[in-house]
Amino acid sequence: MAAKAQKTASFEVAMTELEGIVAEMEGGKLSLEQSLAAYQRGAELLTFCRTRLDDAQQQVKVLEEGVLKDFSAGGEA
């Protein structure tokens, strides 16, 4: 692959772009080549969004196990 995948600035930007791609594809006016390119970009965006959500979930888990448990334990003492 000569071209590198487009970079995505944030989760929100990726979701907005993904929603636009879905709307275009549902419109049924794309050529086969355009549909394949849109599908590929959508798959890249989906992977990016899933990764960001997994990262956020992991951060929440760390906070719950560290900060929040320590806080409630301190309140009981």
Protein Blocks (a to p, Z undefined) as FASTA:
>chain_A
ZZdcdddfblklmmmmmmmmmmmmmnopacfklmmmmmmmmmmmmmmmmmmmmmmmmmmm
mmmmmmmmmmmmmmmZZ
